[in-house]
């Protein structure tokens, strides 16, 4: 077997689980799942692979994706803080910030990033300070002082400051909170996302795989933003999709075409076809 043949064989080794980010990765820019992508996901399932949709999106944003897939699989939402079975709505895992930790984070960020505003993701609702801009959201929304946001379980705390780029804001928030929580981001708006320490897409995938006796080497993952990094570095094979964030491109060796080119589908066709 030549080196190129060995590489080709490795590319086609069996994968038992497909984990994919949604926005900027699996979904086209208009939020749709293309027919080609649906067919490629069906191809992977026919080969025995599980599907996990791993996203920064909250639970309440998932129905518009679920309705486009015949067998949607499991959703890892809010960067790992909320996991449920899309087939029957069963909640498999939910991890919430301790209110005291949450308020310690708020105070540290306010001292370091004056003018920052906060929002709280509950999964089925979203609370926010009056200064926190909200547009085009889905589900229950309410405005309240930040301390009142922790009256309900918070699966993800959001920090916004329009005077910084998202990279700058995430760096400042990390410096302010240290190892108290997980800090990441998933888009280009100046919005940092905070979860319980140790919670990530990777930690939830590891938990799901352990329950199913799936080794990380049997997982193929797709993503494009820093909130995907833990998942991409944990999976046996990982693909940076399209014009991924520089932090992702720096550590992920494999590339897939962009989301509007059905990049995930193209790779799945190669792996499972």
C-alpha positions, 0 to 999 in steps of 0.5 A: 500500500502506497502512502497515498493509499494509506491516507485514503484508507484512513480518510475512509475508516469507520466513524460511529458519531458525527458531531457538527456545529450549526451556524457557519458550518452545517447550515447555509447562511440563510439558516437552511439545511440543503437537500445535499446535506440532508442526504449526506446525514442520511448516508452517515446514519445508514452506515450506523453513525450517530448524529449530534448537533453541537451548537451555541444556540439555546434549546428554543432556537432548535425547532427551525433546524429540527423540522428540516431533518427527518432524524435530527439526533441529539442536540448539545446546546448552549455550548454543552450546558444543555443536552437533549434528544430532539426525537422525543424532547428528553432532557439528557443533561443540564448544567447551570451556573451557581448564582454566587459564581455568576454574580462574581463573574458580573462584578469582575467583568464590570470592573474590567470592562466598564459599560458591559451589559449582561444577558442570561440564557435559560434554555427556554427563555432569555433574560437581559439587562435593559441595556443589553440589545435583543433583536430577532430572538425566539421564545420568552424574553424579559428585561430585569436587573442582572441580579434578578436574572439568576432567579432562574437557572442560567445555562449561559451568561452573555456579556456584550460591549459594542466598543470592542471586537469579539476577540478583544472582549473575550480576551478581557473577560477571560483576564477578568474571571480567570479560571472561575468559568469557561469563556468563549464566543461563537460569532462576530458580534461583540458577545462573550459566552460564559458557562460553568467551568469544565462545560463545553461541546467536548465535555458533553460529547465525551459524556455521550460517547462514554454512554455509547462505548464510542471512542474519541477516535471514532468521532468526526467533528465539524466547526468554524469558531472558537466555541468549537475548539474543544470539540475539534481538538477532542474528536478523532478527526476534525474539519475546519469549515470554510473561512473558519476563525484563525484560532481554529485554523491554527490547530485543525489540520483538515479543511472542508468547503464553506457552509454555502458549498455544503462542505460538511456534506462533501466530507461525509460523502467521502467518509461514508459513500 
